[in-house]
Amino acid sequence: MHHTARKISALFICASILLTGCNGGKESNLAGTGAEIPEYDIEARELPENEAMTFVKNLKIGWNLGNTLDSDSKTSVERAAETSWGSPMITEEMIADIKDAGFNTIRIPVTWHTHVDDSFKISDYWLGRVKEIVDYAYKRKMYVIINIHHDMEKSYYYPTYETLESSRAYSDAIWGQLCEAFKDYDEHLIFESINEPRLKGTENEWWIDENSETGKEAIDCIMQVNQSFVDLVRASGGSNATRYLMTPSYCASPTYACTDYFSLPDDPAQRTILSVHAYEPYNFALSDDKSSNAFIAGRTSAQVKTVMDSLYEKYTSAGIPVVIGEFGSRNKDNLEARIDHAAYYVSEARAAGITCVWWDNHAFTGNGELFGLYDREEMEWEYPDIAIAMMKNCE
């Protein structure tokens, strides 16, 4: 397939002043530290024009409320689940900060199985709290993504033929309740069927042979539950008949999204978006190998381009929208490289017609996956220059 020429200009801007970001042209409140921010000019690939592609373009740039409502800790006091992974209770002012920084989209991962009864009825408290946080963003005209997150257990969702019907039943039970709770919300609210569906706890959890019987079975099960999800939402009334939906491949991997064995569900509304996650290059972005802390244009950046090329070839070049619902780079005392990575990554994605959502897990210290940008305790940006790099490269 023909690709338009790739062009990068080495433009740099000073990040010490307020900037106009991706937030619908509104001025961002982010003030940087004075670091140099690369602004890449990557020529857009040829893309079909349709309503769904335009919708995803309008999502601009996004931010994840990670390690919060997605906690799967079973707590004796239900509200404590929200803070059990290190995040403070979320306030409206925090979400306002995200909006005012220029983020046009917020993904709110939610774990449900620790908040349901034996018939999978969601507790009034938990559903109410999720709705409250959704409303913080929704009323500010942000696009909001909610999902089923850490429910990857054989008792809930698990992609094998043995557990297919019970997985479908769990998914339908949760989404049936959410469809009713949010049926009057307009297209600013997006439903994402499931987070990273995979064979959790097996040697195949993060990497399967797609040609093996195990691989083909897992992919087929995910596709079947994705289809049930779309069918249920479309039949549930209100705005759900035309709401935008996101559905993933095996473990939300671009590799498995681009296999011949995987396809998106049939959707009469033609408003289904491919959901993938891509922490690329892996050694730089996600690995704990601190020797891989440099981002080198033309070498490590090629791995980012390869992912975008594959998604372009199968999806966006055909007018099928794609959202990278999680990306980022963990802190390895390499801020300059992380700034460059964020700028290049977002620019390369946008050139392929793809919108990106940064994974912010509010982690800043220790030896773990340090993806935090916004300090929710202090209500200030710990790494504003990374956010500015995304804003400057998402048009």
Salt bridges, closest charged atoms under 4 A:
ASP41 OD2 - LYS7 NZ 3.82
GLU46 OE2 - HIS2 NE2 3.90
GLU51 OE2 - ARG271 NH2 1.93
GLU78 OE2 - HIS115 ND1 2.78
GLU82 OE1 - ARG129 NE 2.75
GLU92 OE2 - LYS139 NZ 2.64
GLU92 OE2 - ARG140 NH1 3.03
ASP100 OD1 - LYS26 NZ 3.49
ASP124 OD1 - LYS121 NZ 3.48
GLU132 OE1 - ARG129 NH1 2.84
ASP135 OD2 - LYS131 NZ 3.41
ASP151 OD2 - HIS113 ND1 3.71
GLU153 OE2 - LYS200 NZ 2.96
GLU165 OE2 - ARG168 NH2 2.92
GLU180 OE2 - LYS183 NZ 3.21
ASP186 OD1 - HIS188 ND1 3.15
GLU187 OE1 - ARG271 NH1 3.61
GLU192 OE1 - ARG107 NE 2.98
GLU196 OE2 - HIS277 ND1 2.69
GLU205 OE2 - ARG198 NE 2.85
GLU213 OE2 - LYS216 NZ 3.37
ASP267 OD1 - ARG234 NE 2.79
ASP309 OD1 - ARG45 NH2 2.34
ASP309 OD2 - LYS305 NZ 2.96
GLU313 OE2 - HIS3 NE2 2.63
GLU326 OE2 - ARG107 NH1 2.95
GLU326 OE1 - HIS277 ND1 3.68
GLU348 OE1 - ARG6 NE 3.21
GLU348 OE2 - ARG45 NH2 3.54
ASP375 OD1 - HIS362 NE2 3.63
GLU395 OE1 - LYS60 NZ 3.58
